[in-house]
Amino acid sequence: MANHKSSEKRARQTRIKTERNRFYKTRIKNVTKNVLAAIETADKEKALEAMKTANKYLHHCVSKGILKAGTASRKVSRLQVKVNAI
């Protein structure tokens, strides 16, 4: 438990950041799952549309500081390879 004003503030900020990160990370997983689901059905159009959304969202998370640029690029690259294999 925080005993000083500054540590109380830090605890508050940590709670807020944790909630925000949980939201973004969950959305990243859902967007990725959408692409993989489209790949499983072998629907090229649906997979490309889902890939476009995933690419945009992953790089949006980079600008928000949720992911590092290399991590987002790696995820996009691996998904794109799977989409291209259809």
VEXLUM-192724 format. One record per residue (C-alpha): residue number from 1; residue in one letter; x, y, z. Coordinates in Angstrom, 3 decimals. Layout:
BEGIN
[NUM, 'A', [X, Y, Z]];
...
% end
This chain:
BEGIN
[1, 'M', [0.000, 0.000, 0.000]];
[2, 'A', [1.282, 3.434, -0.927]];
[3, 'N', [2.239, 5.620, 2.030]];
[4, 'H', [3.374, 8.834, 0.334]];
[5, 'K', [1.615, 11.199, -1.999]];
[6, 'S', [4.029, 10.478, -4.826]];
[7, 'S', [3.701, 6.706, -4.428]];
[8, 'E', [-0.115, 7.008, -4.372]];
[9, 'K', [0.063, 8.903, -7.658]];
[10, 'R', [2.426, 6.330, -9.128]];
[11, 'A', [0.038, 3.531, -8.114]];
[12, 'R', [-2.871, 5.374, -9.775]];
[13, 'Q', [-0.895, 5.913, -12.969]];
[14, 'T', [0.150, 2.269, -13.041]];
[15, 'R', [-3.483, 1.130, -12.741]];
[16, 'I', [-4.516, 3.392, -15.621]];
[17, 'K', [-1.633, 2.267, -17.862]];
[18, 'T', [-2.308, -1.398, -17.059]];
[19, 'E', [-5.955, -1.036, -18.117]];
[20, 'R', [-4.981, 0.761, -21.311]];
[21, 'N', [-2.329, -1.835, -22.192]];
[22, 'R', [-4.768, -4.689, -21.513]];
[23, 'F', [-7.256, -3.128, -23.943]];
[24, 'Y', [-4.668, -2.741, -26.711]];
[25, 'K', [-3.073, -6.167, -26.205]];
[26, 'T', [-6.458, -7.904, -26.268]];
[27, 'R', [-7.377, -6.052, -29.453]];
[28, 'I', [-4.046, -7.086, -31.014]];
[29, 'K', [-4.826, -10.740, -30.261]];
[30, 'N', [-8.350, -10.424, -31.693]];
[31, 'V', [-7.157, -8.743, -34.881]];
[32, 'T', [-4.526, -11.455, -35.335]];
[33, 'K', [-7.096, -14.197, -34.734]];
[34, 'N', [-9.368, -12.653, -37.376]];
[35, 'V', [-6.604, -12.937, -39.957]];
[36, 'L', [-5.822, -16.532, -38.967]];
[37, 'A', [-9.525, -17.456, -39.099]];
[38, 'A', [-9.789, -16.011, -42.597]];
[39, 'I', [-6.709, -17.997, -43.622]];
[40, 'E', [-8.251, -21.216, -42.245]];
[41, 'T', [-11.333, -20.726, -44.428]];
[42, 'A', [-9.009, -20.153, -47.419]];
[43, 'D', [-10.961, -17.020, -48.370]];
[44, 'K', [-8.353, -14.805, -50.047]];
[45, 'E', [-10.526, -11.650, -50.135]];
[46, 'K', [-11.528, -11.936, -46.483]];
[47, 'A', [-7.931, -12.679, -45.469]];
[48, 'L', [-6.624, -9.637, -47.351]];
[49, 'E', [-9.243, -7.391, -45.749]];
[50, 'A', [-8.437, -8.741, -42.266]];
[51, 'M', [-4.710, -8.359, -43.004]];
[52, 'K', [-5.200, -4.734, -43.983]];
[53, 'T', [-6.977, -4.058, -40.676]];
[54, 'A', [-4.332, -5.945, -38.691]];
[55, 'N', [-1.466, -4.093, -40.361]];
[56, 'K', [-3.058, -0.734, -39.674]];
[57, 'Y', [-3.875, -1.567, -36.051]];
[58, 'L', [-0.476, -3.064, -35.201]];
[59, 'H', [1.318, 0.012, -36.479]];
[60, 'H', [-1.175, 2.200, -34.618]];
[61, 'C', [-0.089, 0.401, -31.435]];
[62, 'V', [3.527, 1.248, -32.255]];
[63, 'S', [2.667, 4.936, -32.339]];
[64, 'K', [0.932, 4.569, -28.960]];
[65, 'G', [3.989, 2.870, -27.457]];
[66, 'I', [2.245, -0.447, -26.837]];
[67, 'L', [4.482, -2.402, -29.238]];
[68, 'K', [7.977, -1.823, -30.510]];
[69, 'A', [8.326, -1.235, -34.238]];
[70, 'G', [10.237, -4.461, -34.824]];
[71, 'T', [7.636, -6.524, -32.985]];
[72, 'A', [4.794, -5.100, -35.054]];
[73, 'S', [6.738, -5.574, -38.288]];
[74, 'R', [7.529, -9.178, -37.379]];
[75, 'K', [3.874, -9.952, -36.605]];
[76, 'V', [2.715, -8.319, -39.832]];
[77, 'S', [5.361, -10.133, -41.856]];
[78, 'R', [4.471, -13.555, -40.471]];
[79, 'L', [0.774, -12.983, -41.058]];
[80, 'Q', [1.410, -11.718, -44.585]];
[81, 'V', [3.431, -14.823, -45.456]];
[82, 'K', [0.484, -16.974, -44.386]];
[83, 'V', [-1.980, -14.863, -46.359]];
[84, 'N', [0.199, -15.054, -49.473]];
[85, 'A', [0.327, -18.845, -49.163]];
[86, 'I', [-3.428, -19.112, -49.804]];
% end
